[in-house]
Amino acid sequence: MDIKEEFETRVKRLEGFIEDKGLGSKQLKKARKVQRSINTVVFLGSVITVAGIMIWALNRD
């Protein structure tokens, strides 16, 4: 492992530690949970919309 990779590994570990234990970590976890929920709702809404358009198009005649 060269020096650059070792440095990047240490920085990523430090960032992970700060993310888990640092200031704002609770808010970050809440924000990730909210974002995951929003993504799920948008995905399901898109699937339902596409299915509805397909059903409408097939039964339009």
Backbone torsions as a table, in degrees:
resi	resn	phi	psi	omega
1	MET	NA	132.1	179.9
2	ASP	-88.1	175.3	-174.1
3	ILE	-63.8	-39.2	-178.3
4	LYS	-63.0	-45.9	179.5
5	GLU	-64.6	-40.6	178.1
6	GLU	-62.5	-43.5	178.5
7	PHE	-62.1	-46.2	179.7
8	GLU	-62.1	-40.3	178.5
9	THR	-62.2	-45.1	179.6
10	ARG	-65.6	-39.8	178.9
11	VAL	-64.9	-42.2	179.5
12	LYS	-64.8	-39.4	176.3
13	ARG	-63.5	-42.1	179.1
14	LEU	-64.6	-43.8	177.5
15	GLU	-61.5	-41.6	177.5
16	GLY	-62.9	-40.8	178.1
17	PHE	-63.9	-45.6	179.2
18	ILE	-63.2	-39.5	179.2
19	GLU	-62.6	-40.0	-178.2
20	ASP	-79.7	-36.1	-172.0
21	LYS	-117.0	-11.5	-172.2
22	GLY	-80.1	-176.7	178.2
23	LEU	-62.8	135.1	177.9
24	GLY	81.8	8.2	-177.2
25	SER	-66.5	-35.3	178.5
26	LYS	-66.7	-42.5	178.7
27	GLN	-65.3	-36.8	178.5
28	LEU	-64.1	-42.3	178.3
29	LYS	-64.0	-40.8	178.1
30	LYS	-64.7	-42.2	-179.6
31	ALA	-63.4	-40.3	177.9
32	ARG	-64.4	-39.8	179.5
33	LYS	-64.6	-43.7	178.6
34	VAL	-63.8	-43.7	179.9
35	GLN	-62.3	-40.3	178.3
36	ARG	-63.4	-41.5	178.9
37	SER	-64.8	-43.2	179.0
38	ILE	-62.5	-43.2	178.7
39	ASN	-60.7	-41.0	179.3
40	THR	-63.6	-45.0	-179.7
41	VAL	-63.6	-43.3	179.7
42	VAL	-64.4	-42.3	179.5
43	PHE	-63.2	-48.1	-179.9
44	LEU	-64.6	-38.5	176.6
45	GLY	-62.4	-39.5	178.2
46	SER	-65.7	-43.0	179.3
47	VAL	-62.7	-44.4	179.7
48	ILE	-64.2	-41.0	179.3
49	THR	-63.4	-46.5	179.4
50	VAL	-63.2	-42.5	178.8
51	ALA	-63.3	-41.0	178.4
52	GLY	-63.9	-41.9	178.4
53	ILE	-65.3	-39.7	178.4
54	MET	-64.6	-44.3	178.8
55	ILE	-63.3	-43.8	178.7
56	TRP	-61.7	-42.6	-178.6
57	ALA	-66.6	-37.3	-179.5
58	LEU	-74.2	-30.0	-177.6
59	ASN	-101.3	11.3	-175.0
60	ARG	-73.6	-26.4	-174.3
61	ASP	-62.1	NA	NA
